[in-house]
Structure formats: structure tokens, C-alpha cells
Amino acid sequence: MIFATAGHVDHGKTSLIKALTGVDTDRLAEEKKRGLTIELGFAYSESISDITIGFVDVPGHSRFISNMLAGVSSIDAALLVIACDDGVMPQTIEHLRILEFMGITEGIIVLTKVDRCEADDIRKTENQVREQIDNTFLQGCPLIPVSSNTGQGLNELKKILDDLAKKKKIRDNVGLFRLSVDRRFLLQGTGIVATGTVSSGSVKDGDEIWLMPSQKRVKARSLRVNAKSKKIAGAGDRCAINLVGSDLKLEDIGRGNWLTTNPGKPTREASSVLKISEEEKRNFKNLSSVHFYSAANHVLARIALLDFSNLPPGASCFAKIILESEINLCYGDHFLIRDQSATRTVGGGRIVYPYPLSAGRKTRHQTSLLSKFDMTDRKKDIVTHVQESPAGLRIEELSAVYNLSNQNLMVLTKEAGLFCINEAEVISVPNLKNLKDLVIQTLKKWHQENKGESGVPESKLIAILSDYSTDLLRFVFSGLIDQAIIIRNGNTLSIPEHNIQLTPMEEKTLKQISPILANNLLKPPVLHDLANHQRTKPQDLERILNQIAKTGRLIRLTKNRFFLPEALPAFREALFKSTDNNQISVQGYRDQTGIGRNLSIEILEYFDRKGITRRVGDKRQIIQPG
């Protein structure tokens, strides 16, 4: 179990950990010279019940608050340390608020330096502390007076630490592995080592993982878990990992980087639920610049309030976080914001969605969607997210957002009655039905507006319905075709009852040329001669005849001739009559039809394209009996 200290500067946090573990967590020469903690320190000890307990010693000085935040991001419980001779101080309150914003729910209050105080002073400080922590997560928690110098109260504190460790909730290991790096260093004979607390999932010696946000692939080697060599580290473990990777250098790794099996891309924008600290003296303004902290990350950002121009102290709302540099975030991550000069904690909250919402969503629609999440049940919120997404969601997107493996998501979607397509996309059954209806309505509208077209090119229909993925649309098209609700003709889609309607000009042209084509059924005039007869340009007549051909009232068997439909059976019958031992020659077909050699070749090539005949040398064979 991992505990972190919290409290005002010089209230005895480091001395307390040394008294509990025998380890001086101030490692730096400057820390020893100045007598204050600057960087994070770590120590371990065995509890009364032989449970390993880890301690993270965090700085108390306001200038090192970012280091403090890195230390408390993935802990199990807090030790709020208050010097009895000082009482509650500004940094005490700020650290308490930070712990609440970071989602810490368990802790112990430790009154230090009691050897300097009289019994009455200790009671007064206890009463002051109880009053200050009223209505916080520490209300009703143990409050232990101790002296790191004399040892007073340490045994009682160790017993309470042991009791908490025995009651520790087992963290959910279902999620993908995530560890936010709070330290990295070179160890002689080993190489690059990164440390942090595993916030979810697990990692094994030899696993390949991602270094984010640089998206480098590295290998985990030589794990140390709670100061002991282990083969696997799980959620809640304090872990040091030897990292090996191609051209990996120490400077490639920074505090706040994630080691993870989640391949989700880093982000510059996230949606959140934000609460302003009750200690604030003024309203928080929309688009304020802030320092943003999440896990061990610290970046500059602006906060866009949704539906509010400003937010009073103690109030909450949905907000968009616009980051100045890319970091990795997931659903449910806790965060903290401090003012532009990083001297005051302004508020905090949780990430609801770590990527930009659809650009087309208006603010009220964004808040409507975000309000559907209750942030207490990840599985329930995943189902809600899918149900509220008309176009469905990709499994890889859900994996990145909710930090779950594809396999776990597949099980979840099946249990929830959601529809999964090719194990790549998921959509709710009602939304799938709505999409099918939309496809049908879109086709009908297209036919209404394009009465002269036989159908919509599939690529065109996909472009019209661009809010939906191509794979999802093709899945829907295929299902509707199988049900004979729509039909496919080549690369076009249409409604079965759709009939192409000719314009008056097209009807007039057909009426004029039909007698000419009938008089020369098997060898009608070429397009140029027909155009001369109609006293029009060949390209204009071709456009009209192509439109008529879409209705089936003309057919275009060759490049420069249009035929009446009754010509086709005659040409097909001639195939069989000209057959000699299942062989058809151009000369035999020409003699049978009387249409000349060149046109005979063109008609035979048409039958080749249709799969009725097959050319073998200079002859044809019938492969599709008529």
C-alpha cells in the first residue's frame, strides 16, 4: 500500500518517514543544506502484519507544488502532517484540497512535534484540525499525535497503517497498463530506469510497452516492485522499470511521460468536469490561462467553460481543456489547475473525454452528451457513449479513451447488447436501425432529385453520408441488398421500385429514332450518321441516348451504335446457329447475321465481356448456354 505525505513546509514530513522506516528520503545535497524537501523521496517498510508499505515524501513548500502533485497522483492514502506547534497553515489547506481533487478517499492525520507542546496545546490543535477538515474526506479519520524525536505515538500510528493496509481495496487490473513517470535516472550496470506508481493494469518483465507522448516502443526489464525484484507489477504497486529501446536516451524520458500498453495518441484538447476551489476569492473566468496538472504531467493550458462565462468558488461545470503541449489522458483521470503564476490552486476535476468532441457539436450538445456520464462506472459510461453516438465508435478509439483492451471491450459490447462490426466498430441496435432508415431515405431523395439516373454511385452515397465510416456504410448496404430493400447494379445503388423518367426531349428523340433502328435492327446507323439525321451534334445525341439506355429502352452494345432491346436476343440466337463443334468464328457469325466483319467482331467482344463467350485463338467458345 502506498501512502504520501502532505502538509505545510517544515511540519516534519521527512522526519516522520525516517522515524517509521529508518530511511532519510532527502537525497539531494541542496535538500540537506536547506533542511527542506525539494524532490520526491521514497521509502518502504514492513507493517506489523508483514505487508509492504511504501511512503512517498512530497515537498511542502509552495514553490515545489508540481513535485508534490507528481507524488500524490497514484497513491492509496494520505498522511496529512500538521506540526502541533504551528497548527493548520495555508499549505495544509492547499494540500488537503489537492488530495480531494486527486480523488484520494482515505488518510490519517498526524500531529507532529508534540514533544514541543503542552497537553492543552495539543488538544487545541486537535480541535482546530477537526474543525478545518469538517466535510472533507478526512472527516472522522484517525488523528495521531507523534514525535519523531521521542517516538511518542509511532507504535499507534504503525498499527493504524497496518489496519489500513489490511483493508486496502484491490485495484482493478482489467485496464491497460499505465504508469506516470515521476523519476528517471541512469543506474550503472543497468541503464535507464524510470519509476512511478502503476495506476492500472499490469506489466511483466520483458513486455513491450509505449513511452508516451513520444510514441516510442520500449521493453520493460528488471522490475523492482516496492523495492523488491519482481517479475510482474500491478495496479497500486510502486515500480521501477529498466527500459531498453532502440536509440533510447535518458533525455527522451521526462516527468509526466506515460509508460503504457495503451496506444492512444496524445491530445491537446479534452472535455472535463471542473470544480473551482471553495478557497478562491473570485469567480473563475472563461478562457483563463492556468497551469494544468494530471498524474506527473504539468503543462500550460486554457480553460473554456461550457455554458458559463465565469464560475463562482465551489461551483462545478463542464469545461474544455486546451493544452499548449500534447500529453496523454484517459477517461476518469484526475487533474488540478493552478493560477497563471502557479502560486494558487484554483480547482480540479476529472477527464470525461480526452480528445476534441465533434467539431459540429454546438456547446449545448456537448454539455448534453457530457451530462450523460456519471463517472462512477466505466462500463456503464462506455455503453452510454456508444448509445449517444449515432455513427457508432471504433473499438480502437474506445480502447484509447477508456484504457481497456479490445478483447475486454468486445466482451463488454456483447454483454450490453451492442452491435459489433468486424470487431472494429460498435453501434447500438437503435442507431443501426436509424442508419438503415437514413440510407433508404437518402436513396429516395436522390431518386426524387435525379429522376433521370438509374441509381446513386456507391462512392457518392458514402460521400453524402460522410458522418459515418465507410466500413459501417458498406456493412449496412450489404445487409439492405441481402434483404432486397435496395439493389445494386454495377457500382450504383437504388430502390427497387425506382423507375427512370425521361424528359420530354428524350421521349421525343426516342420516338424519332426508333423507326430508323427498327428498320436496321442488327446494323443500325453509327452515332455520327444518326446525329446528322437528327440535325444535332454527336456528343449531344450521345448524352440523350445514354440516358434512354438507362431505362432499358435502348442498349449500347458497341462504342458507336445504339440498338433496340429486341436486337440482343437475335444476336444471341445467331451465336448458337453459327456454332460448329462449339466453335464460333468471326466469318461464321458474320455470315449468320449479315452485319459485316467489323461489327461482328464488336458484338462478339460484347459477349466476351458479358461472360457468354470466351475467345480461344481466333475463335470463340460458348461458356454460358442460352
Buried (B, 14 or more C-beta within 10 A) or exposed (E): BBBBBBBBBBBBBBBBBBBBBEBBBBEEEEBEEEEBBBBBBBBBBEBEEEBBBBBBBBBBBBEBBBBBBBBBBBBBBBBBBBBBBBBBBEBBBBBBBBBBBBBBEBBBBBBBBBBBBEEEBBEBBBEEBBEBBEEBBBEEBBBBBBBBBEEBBBEEBBBBBBBBBEEBEEBEEBBBBBBBBBBBEEEEEEBBBBBBBBBBBBBEBEBEBBBBBBEBEBBBBBBBBBBEEBEEBBBBBBBBBBBBBEEBEBEBBBBBBBBBBBEBEBBBBBBBBBBBBEBBEEBBEBEBBBBBBBBBBBBBBBBBBBEBEEBEBEBEBBBBBBBEEBBBBBBBBBBBBBBEEBEBBBBBBBBBBBBBBEEEEEBEEBBEBBEEBEBEEBBEBBBBBBBBBBBBBBBBBBBBBBBBBEEBBBEBBEEBEBBBBEEEBBBBEEBBEEBBEBBBEBBBEBBEEEEEBBBBEBEBBBEBBEEBBEBBBEBBBEBBEEEEBBBBEEEBBBBEEBEBEBEEEBEEBBEEBEEBBEEBBBBBBBBEBBBEEBEBEBEEBBEBBEBBBBBEBBBBBBEBBBBBEEBBEEBBEBBEEBBEEEBBBBEBBBEBBEBEEEBBBBBBBBBBEEEBBEEEEEBBEBEEEE
